Amino acid sequence: MFRIYLFIGLLLPSFLFGQATQKPLIEASNGMVVTTHPIASQIGLDILKKGGNAIDAAVAVNFALAVCHPAAGNIGGGGFLVYRTAKGKAYTLDYREMAPLSSSRDMYLDSTGQVVPGKSFVGIHSVGVPGSVAGMEAMHKRLGKLAWEELVQPAVDLARKGVVLTGKEARGLNRNRADFMKYNPGRAYMVKADSTQWVEGELFIQSDLANTLERILKFKSKGFYQGETADLFVKEMEHQGGIITHRDLKSYKAIWRKPLISQYKQYSIIGMPPPSSGGVAIGQLFSMIKPYPLARWGAQSDSTIQVMIEAERRVYADRAKWLGDPDFVKVPLNELLDSNYLAQRMQNMQFEKATKSSDVSAGAFPGYESPETTHYSIVDKDGNAVAITTTLNNSYGSKVFVGGAGFLLNDEMDDFSAKAGVPNLYGLVGTKANEIQPRKRMLSSMTPTIVTEGDKLRLVVGTPGGSTIITSVFQVMLNSIVFGMNMQQAVEYPRFHHQWLPDLTRYEAKRFDEAQLGRLKAKGYELNATSSIGLVEGIYILPNGKYQGGADSRGDDTALGY
């Protein structure tokens, strides 16, 4: 059916629509590292300058972030790698956390069948079997260049000698002081003994973590999943009534999966397949918006924003029903990414009024049954590209430390559906596809993404942000490849988010024109202001081969190149 598009353009001064870029655009010719912390970015860049490749830098960055960015950097969590070689070969590695062997579908329900508040996202019962260290070893073994010891040593030194706290990191530690004490009785990890507050510029030393990292340096993943660290891990579980055992740790394996590649015009989008929902969602979103002339309308137009909101609404409805661990459930990837199906999903969209989420359900296919993460993007001198998103789930994960080992444990069990239709920490709902089963990997919103144009590398991008990860990556990709913004402008641009349920659109306060917000409200969109959405780290590769780094001013994000 032919559509008549309603175009309402906004001829607004830029200051009305969003803040000016706060960080400079960084360009380089030989390598680029963009992470959420300046120290981690510097360590990654140092590895590149030593002759390491993008994978080497990624491993070093991961361990450094476990020290300098404990809210999300980790060895007690998990993540996803999307990797493309300079010759065009793509890889994806799943080192997502797993449900313990003693877990069960109803483990977070009380005797009446209701979800026990908080049990799945804080404390010892929220912890999944970590995958980060296994993931680092797997990617280094297959694709790395430098010696393992060279990559882990900077993190050991950082933990032993201390990291200078940024203002953001100091505030995060102070804000979580009560939880650290509550869930770690008798310990003082990340809590000052004299009860004073951490301050910016203060030296933060983590001796137990340094010892754990030294064991990883000497024995690789066996230094985490076996031996002293594993003993301390299981002791912590037994002490607090957790269920992860030596058998859980020893049996963990990272999995190489087939990359999920979707198309948008002349671009190929390389994403992570399930149990990440990111690759599927990004492919769906770009297919849904393809018929609409967004480039002509512009990033600021009402029509552009409506198309994006309505596409996001429908994609999250599909996510809730169909996506889960492909080793346990049949995920209809081909059907979900079919262009005819996605065109049909958008047929009932109207520019005159908002669609109600109550009128949108997941698509049906015959034969089928029914905020805190971190990302880093790296490109080396040869053009090998890494996009990694890793997480503890909530900020500082479960708030539980492994006594004597000094690292935080994740609260990833909350990413399962504790009960069908009941929202998790991020308001996401799920169904049977994402129910808890032993050794199953929980569904994730993490969306590490690499984009090519023909045979040329064009974009490497990702972000933290819980349920907002997918929409943040989607919008930054649009800003770059459709609206022509440079990488720094693309990550700074105001963002919004819709996830089907609850039926509301979150937007960044004071960064959108009030008149535009009024017009959207008049059409029936429920709007909810929030302070910020996402912390995007991106690299754009110019036609001349130079790298542009975009580091989000919403955080301590830092782009460094040479």
URTA-V782249 format. One record per backbone hydrogen bond with DSSP energy under -1.0 kcal/mol. CO is the residue of the C=O (numbers start at 1). NH is the residue of the N-H. Records with the same first field share a line. If there is no record, write none. Layout:
BEGIN
CO: NH / NH
END
This chain:
BEGIN
8: 302
10: 12
13: 16
14: 18
26: 549
28: 547
31: 562
32: 379
33: 560
34: 377
35: 558
37: 41
38: 42
39: 43
40: 44
41: 45
42: 46
43: 47
44: 48
45: 49
46: 50
47: 52
48: 51
53: 57
54: 58
55: 59
56: 60
57: 61
58: 62
59: 63
60: 64
61: 65
62: 66
64: 67 / 68
65: 69
69: 72 / 73
71: 396
76: 410
77: 131 / 132
78: 391
79: 95
80: 389
81: 93
82: 387
83: 91
84: 385
85: 88
89: 85
91: 83
92: 257
93: 81
94: 255
98: 129
99: 439
100: 103
104: 107
106: 109
108: 116
110: 113
114: 110
116: 119
118: 122
123: 126
124: 127
126: 413
129: 98
131: 135
132: 136
133: 137
134: 138
135: 139
136: 140
137: 141
138: 142
139: 143
140: 144
148: 151 / 152
149: 153
152: 156
153: 157
154: 158
155: 159
156: 160
157: 161
158: 162
159: 206
163: 204
165: 201
166: 170
167: 171
168: 172
169: 173
170: 174
171: 175
172: 176
174: 177
176: 180
177: 181
178: 182
179: 183
184: 187
188: 191
192: 195
199: 202
202: 165
204: 163
206: 210
207: 211
208: 212
209: 213
210: 214
211: 215
212: 216
213: 217
214: 218
215: 219
216: 220
219: 222
220: 223
221: 224 / 225
222: 226
227: 231
228: 232
229: 233
230: 234
231: 235
232: 236
233: 237
234: 238
235: 239
236: 240
237: 242
245: 249
246: 250
247: 251
249: 252
255: 94
260: 271
262: 269
264: 267
267: 264
268: 452
269: 262
270: 450
271: 260
272: 279
273: 276
275: 444
277: 281
278: 282
279: 283
280: 284
281: 285
282: 286
283: 287
284: 288
285: 289
289: 292
292: 294
293: 297
294: 298
298: 301
301: 305
302: 306
303: 307
304: 308
305: 309
306: 310
307: 311
308: 312
309: 313
310: 314
311: 315
312: 316
313: 317
314: 318
315: 319
316: 320
317: 321
318: 322
319: 323
325: 328 / 329
331: 333
332: 336
333: 337
338: 342
339: 343
340: 344
341: 345
344: 347
346: 349
356: 359
357: 360
365: 368
374: 390
376: 388
377: 34
378: 386
379: 32
380: 383
384: 380
385: 84
386: 378
387: 82
388: 376
389: 80
390: 374
391: 78
392: 411
393: 372
394: 397
396: 399
398: 123
400: 409
402: 405 / 406
407: 402
409: 398
411: 414
412: 415
413: 416
419: 422
424: 427
428: 424
430: 421
431: 434
432: 435
434: 417
437: 440
440: 99
444: 277
449: 461
450: 270
451: 458 / 459
452: 268
453: 456
456: 453
458: 541
459: 451
460: 539
461: 449
462: 537
465: 468
466: 469
468: 472
469: 473
470: 474
471: 475
472: 476
473: 477
474: 478
475: 479
476: 480
477: 481
478: 482 / 483
479: 485
486: 490
487: 491
488: 492
489: 493
495: 508
497: 506
499: 501
502: 504
505: 528
506: 497
507: 530
508: 511
513: 517
514: 518
515: 519
516: 520
517: 521
518: 522
519: 523
520: 525
521: 524
523: 354
526: 505
528: 507
530: 509
536: 552
538: 550
539: 460
540: 548
542: 545
546: 542
547: 28
548: 540
549: 26
550: 538
552: 555
558: 35
560: 33
END
